[in-house]
Amino acid sequence: MPHVDSHASLNTSQTGFRLFPGLLDAARQRSLLEAVQGVLATAPAYHARMPKTGQRMSVAMSNAGRYGWYSDKDQGYRYIERHPETDRAWPAIPDPMMAVWWSVADYDHAPECCLINLYRETAKMGLHQDRDEAEMAAPVVSISLGDDALFRLGGTTRKAPTRSFKLASGDVLVLGGAARLAYHGIDRVMGGTSRLIPGGGRINLTLRRVTRPIGR
């Protein structure tokens, strides 16, 4: 079983991992939810598939920004510039998401992707690294909305020890520096812990820089 830490013990600047519990108040959470709904109206949610096996991922997803994250059986994990089902360009990243990035990222360039993960019922996310981006100097900024989730954080190798803690609606997490390639995932979502999302569930927004800025 992974060790479960308190919020206070997890802010370790040496690793580049930062957690901001309750950073977003109720009004900002509602604003973010409205922005997500606007994105989904243009870029409907889809289920990506695992490389090689073609297994359908339990988490539905969509994207905003120049690039969107996608995976299928034949070509695997990658970023694409158009929605895989509608063939339309992704909508721009809404201002409420951009505001969170600029407040916590400590990075001089804008994100190019906001991956929207939609967790319903028993959806979860196995341990993985965010390593499909060319720019590793930029952090990954993660925003939690809706039901609480049990988040697991490990090291930069799959066999490294892990620790777990709860993420609640309005929490913001940053993976940067040495923690940029830390393994992480969602073990489970605690249904009924938030009334933010109609019908329940959890939304996770991850803001990423995909390409290296010119001159880097």
N, C-alpha and C positions, 0 to 999 in steps of 0.2 A: 504494500500500500504506500502511495506517495505521502510524504510529510505535508501537513497542512499548516501554513504559516498565517500569521496575522498580517493585516495591511502594513502596520508600522515597521515590521522587520524586513519588508521587501524592497524598500527604496535604496538600492545600492548603486551609487553613481559609478563605482569602480567597474561594474559590468555593463553599464549603459542601459540597464533596465530601470524604468521609472513608472510608478503607478500613482495616479491622481484620483483617489476615491472621491466620488460625489462632485467632481469638477463642474459638471453641467447641471444647472438647476432645472426645475420642472418646465419652465418656459423654453429654455434652450433645447431640452429633450423633445418637446412638442414641435419646435421649429425644425429639428433634424428629422423627426418622423414625417412631417409634411414634405420635406425635401426628398426623402426616400420615396414617398408615394408618388411624387412628381416624376422621379427617375423611372420608376416601375411602369408608369403610364406610357412611357416612350420605349423603354427597354424592359420588357417583361421577364420575370424570373425564369430560369431554366435550371436543369440538373446536369452538371458536368459528369463525366465518366472517368474512371480510373484508367491510366495507361495499361496497355497489354490485356488486362482482364475485361475491360469495358463495363465493370461494375458501376452502377448508378450511385452517385454520392447522395447521402441522405439530406444534406443541406442544399436548399435552393439558393440561387445566387443571381446577381446582376451586377452591372458596373456603370460608373460614370467617369468621364475623363477621356483623354485621347486614346488610352488603351484599356482593354478589359481582360481580366484573367479568365482562362478557359482550359479545359482538358477533355480529351477524348481518347478512345482506344488506340487509334493509329498514330497520332502525332504527340500525344502526351501533354504535359503541362506547358503552357505558353501564354503570351499576351497577343491579343488580336485587336484590330482597329474597328471591327464591325460586329454587331450582334450576331451570334451563330445561327439564330432562327429567322430574324427579320431582315438581316443583311443591311441594317441601318447603322450609321455611325453612332457611337455612344453619346449620350447627352453630356453636357459640360458638368463638371463637379460643382454642385450648388454652394453658394456662399456660406451657409452654416457649417458645412464640413471644412471648407477652406479656412474659416476662422479658427477652428480647433487646431488645424495643422500649424498655422502661424503662431499660435499661442504656446505650443509645446514642442514642436519639432526641433528647434535649434538648428535649422538648416536653411541655407540662403535661397533655395530654389523651390518652385511649386511642385506639388505632387502631380502625377500624370494618370493616376488610377485611384478610384475609390471603389473597392470591391465590397459589395453588399451581400452579406450572408444572412439567410433567413432560416431560423431554427424553429421548427414546429414539432410538436409531439416528442418523438424519441430521437430526433436528429442530433448528431454529435459530430465532432471533428477529431480524427486521430492525430497523434503526434506527428508533426511535420516541420520543416524549415521553409521560410519564405526566401527562396534562392533563385527565382526565375527572373530577377531584375539585373540589369547591367550595372546599376549604381548602388553599391553596397555602403557608400558613405552616408547615404540618407537613411533615416530611421523608418520603421513601420509604426504608424500611429493607429491605435485601435480604440474604437468608441463602442461602448455597450449601451444598448437600449432595450427596455422591456424586461422580461423575466431574468432572475438571477441565473448565473451559470457557474459551474465548477471548472475553473481554468487550471490546466496543468502546465508547468514550466520546467524544462530540463536544461541541459547544457548543449554544447555544440556537437556532441556525438549522441547517437541514438541510445547508447547504453549508459549515459550519464545519469546520476540520481535526479529524480524529479520532486517537485513540491507542488501542492495544489492550494488554491485559495478561491474564494467566491468573488465574482464580478457582479456588480449590481448596476441597474440602469443609471446612467450619468457618469459612470467611471470611465477614465481614459488611461490607456496603457501605452507605453512607448518602448519599443525594442530598438536599441541603437548600440553603437560601439561594439564591444565584444559580444553583447547579447543579440546583435542583429541576426545572427544565424542560430540562435537558440531554438531547440525543438520545443514546440508548444501545441496545445490542443484543447478541446472542450470535451470533458468527460460526460457531462450531462447538463441539461437545462432543468431548472426547478420551476415547473409550471405553477401558475397562480400566484407568483410572488410580485407581479406588477400588473397594473391596469392600463399601462401606456398604449399597448398595441391592441387594436380591436381583434378579438378572438384569441388573444394570448400569444405567447411565443417570445422569441428573442431576435433582435437584429444586431449584427455586428458589422461595423463599418471599418475597413482598414484602408488607410491612405498610404500610397506608395509612390516613390519616384521610380520610374522604369528605366529610362535612358540616362546616360551620363551627360551632364551639361556640357555645352561647347567649351573647349579649353581645359577640361579636366583630363 
